[in-house]
Amino acid sequence: MSLTIRAKVGKKRVLVIPKRAAELLGLSEGSLVKIIAFKDRMIIEPIRDAIWLSIHGEKVARVTLEELEGESIERQREYGE
């Protein structure tokens, strides 16, 4: 789904992302975005954190609880030394 919306750049070049666009992208206050600027256009992309990706992201592997716990114990030992 795509959405085209006009927005106005405000004081200090602040750009307010319209509500419909923010909802479509899953953005809320405090969300991080990446801005890619070209000579005549820009692209604004959400930066997803690990929690968002774990809930909404594409699943590419399966990890068991035992594997996760084993990795955690191993890392704790490394930091403890």
Backbone bond lengths (Angstrom), bond angles and torsions (degrees), N, CA, C in turn:
res aa  C-N    CA-C-N  psi(-1)  N-CA   C-N-CA  omega(-1)  CA-C   N-CA-C  phi
1 M - - - 1.448 - - 1.515 108.93 -
2 S 1.295 117.42 136.79 1.461 121.01 176.09 1.516 109.19 -121.08
3 L 1.309 114.68 160.90 1.446 121.47 -176.06 1.518 107.34 -146.34
4 T 1.321 117.70 129.21 1.458 121.99 176.59 1.518 108.47 -114.89
5 I 1.327 116.16 121.52 1.460 122.11 -177.90 1.520 108.57 -135.49
6 R 1.319 116.27 140.58 1.463 120.35 174.27 1.524 108.55 -87.44
7 A 1.321 116.30 139.59 1.457 121.70 177.18 1.526 107.91 -137.93
8 K 1.317 115.87 152.56 1.461 121.40 -177.42 1.524 109.28 -108.38
9 V 1.329 115.62 136.87 1.456 121.07 175.71 1.525 107.33 -80.51
10 G 1.336 116.27 128.04 1.458 121.28 -176.68 1.518 112.55 -97.66
11 K 1.342 114.68 -163.20 1.465 121.08 178.67 1.515 109.65 -56.49
12 K 1.307 115.46 146.29 1.466 123.14 -179.12 1.524 111.39 56.29
13 R 1.326 116.74 28.09 1.471 124.07 177.14 1.520 113.25 61.04
14 V 1.337 117.30 28.99 1.457 121.75 178.22 1.522 109.21 -74.24
15 L 1.320 116.16 130.77 1.459 122.31 177.45 1.523 108.07 -114.12
16 V 1.318 116.80 118.34 1.457 121.43 178.33 1.523 107.72 -89.73
17 I 1.324 116.02 126.35 1.456 120.71 178.64 1.525 107.64 -82.43
18 P 1.323 117.70 119.32 1.463 120.05 -179.29 1.530 112.21 -57.61
19 K 1.321 114.80 148.70 1.465 121.97 -174.94 1.526 112.72 -53.37
20 R 1.328 117.55 -45.61 1.477 119.59 -177.87 1.516 111.60 -61.58
21 A 1.345 116.81 -39.87 1.466 120.25 179.17 1.525 110.47 -68.96
22 A 1.331 117.34 -41.92 1.463 121.42 179.66 1.527 110.46 -62.25
23 E 1.328 116.47 -42.74 1.463 119.96 179.20 1.525 111.38 -64.83
24 L 1.324 116.86 -40.68 1.461 120.63 179.31 1.527 110.91 -60.70
25 L 1.337 116.67 -37.43 1.461 121.80 -178.04 1.523 113.21 -91.28
26 G 1.320 117.65 -6.12 1.455 120.41 -178.30 1.519 113.12 72.75
27 L 1.333 117.32 31.67 1.464 121.82 -179.94 1.517 110.59 -93.61
28 S 1.320 116.38 142.51 1.459 121.88 174.31 1.524 107.57 -139.50
29 E 1.313 115.90 176.11 1.464 120.14 -179.61 1.524 109.82 -54.62
30 G 1.309 116.55 130.58 1.456 121.49 -179.50 1.518 114.24 93.13
31 S 1.335 117.92 -9.19 1.467 120.55 177.92 1.518 109.95 -63.48
32 L 1.311 116.26 145.79 1.456 121.20 176.53 1.521 110.09 -97.12
33 V 1.326 115.72 143.46 1.458 121.25 176.54 1.519 109.13 -131.31
34 K 1.317 114.86 155.60 1.461 122.47 174.23 1.519 106.84 -108.17
35 I 1.329 116.55 131.19 1.468 120.95 178.65 1.524 108.11 -111.30
36 I 1.318 115.24 124.28 1.462 121.83 176.61 1.524 106.20 -110.37
37 A 1.328 116.28 115.70 1.465 120.88 -175.39 1.526 110.64 -106.37
38 F 1.322 115.27 134.14 1.453 123.89 174.65 1.529 107.44 -115.92
39 K 1.282 117.52 179.29 1.474 120.19 -179.73 1.523 111.75 -62.28
40 D 1.322 118.08 -37.24 1.462 119.92 -173.65 1.526 114.46 -126.08
41 R 1.335 118.19 10.68 1.464 119.85 179.68 1.523 109.08 -162.58
42 M 1.335 116.05 168.53 1.456 120.76 174.77 1.516 109.29 -141.80
43 I 1.306 114.67 155.40 1.454 122.13 176.57 1.523 106.84 -121.28
44 I 1.317 116.70 131.25 1.456 121.98 176.71 1.520 107.43 -115.26
45 E 1.333 116.29 120.51 1.462 121.60 -177.66 1.518 109.88 -122.79
46 P 1.334 117.63 140.28 1.463 119.81 175.09 1.527 110.43 -66.13
47 I 1.324 116.02 145.49 1.461 121.75 170.76 1.519 105.48 -104.25
48 R 1.289 116.37 117.32 1.464 121.80 -175.52 1.524 110.36 -92.83
49 D 1.325 117.14 135.84 1.458 120.68 176.10 1.531 109.53 -90.03
50 A 1.318 115.83 174.06 1.467 121.03 -174.84 1.526 112.28 -61.68
51 I 1.322 117.25 -36.52 1.463 119.93 -179.49 1.523 110.25 -66.24
52 W 1.329 117.09 -46.73 1.470 120.33 179.25 1.522 109.78 -59.48
53 L 1.327 115.65 -46.14 1.466 119.58 -178.83 1.522 111.78 -62.54
54 S 1.342 117.06 -37.86 1.464 118.77 -178.98 1.527 111.77 -67.27
55 I 1.325 116.51 -29.95 1.466 120.10 -179.21 1.526 111.81 -88.38
56 H 1.333 117.25 -44.81 1.464 121.52 -171.40 1.528 114.55 -109.57
57 G 1.313 117.44 -17.76 1.461 120.60 -173.04 1.512 113.66 -72.99
58 E 1.317 114.22 166.47 1.460 120.99 178.42 1.525 109.66 -68.42
59 K 1.293 116.57 133.42 1.460 121.14 179.91 1.527 108.88 -85.16
60 V 1.338 116.07 121.19 1.459 120.29 -178.12 1.524 112.55 -113.76
61 A 1.328 116.29 -11.83 1.465 120.24 178.89 1.516 108.89 -153.50
62 R 1.300 115.32 163.39 1.463 120.55 178.17 1.534 107.29 -121.03
63 V 1.333 115.46 129.29 1.456 121.94 179.45 1.520 107.77 -121.30
64 T 1.324 115.66 130.04 1.461 118.95 178.51 1.519 109.72 -81.94
65 L 1.308 116.19 160.79 1.455 121.68 177.65 1.528 110.41 -60.10
66 E 1.320 117.14 -37.83 1.460 121.41 179.64 1.534 110.75 -64.28
67 E 1.338 117.48 -41.47 1.459 120.76 177.71 1.522 110.92 -64.41
68 L 1.315 116.32 -42.56 1.454 121.07 179.61 1.527 110.60 -63.28
69 E 1.319 117.29 -44.86 1.459 121.39 179.82 1.533 110.60 -64.94
70 G 1.314 117.44 -41.33 1.460 121.14 178.20 1.517 111.35 -61.33
71 E 1.317 116.98 -43.55 1.468 121.63 178.16 1.524 110.36 -63.33
72 S 1.327 116.53 -41.54 1.463 121.20 179.13 1.522 111.05 -61.36
73 I 1.323 116.88 -45.79 1.471 121.15 179.78 1.525 110.20 -62.47
74 E 1.320 116.79 -42.38 1.466 120.98 179.89 1.526 110.75 -61.79
75 R 1.331 117.19 -44.95 1.477 120.93 179.16 1.527 111.37 -65.17
76 Q 1.319 117.36 -38.41 1.457 120.66 178.69 1.542 110.57 -63.25
77 R 1.308 116.35 -38.52 1.476 120.53 177.60 1.523 110.35 -64.65
78 E 1.333 116.69 -40.91 1.468 120.29 179.00 1.528 111.23 -61.06
79 Y 1.324 116.80 -43.04 1.462 121.06 -178.40 1.524 111.45 -74.70
80 G 1.327 116.99 -25.22 1.454 121.23 -179.25 1.517 113.77 -77.02
81 E 1.304 116.54 -18.37 1.475 120.45 -176.43 1.501 111.64 -81.98
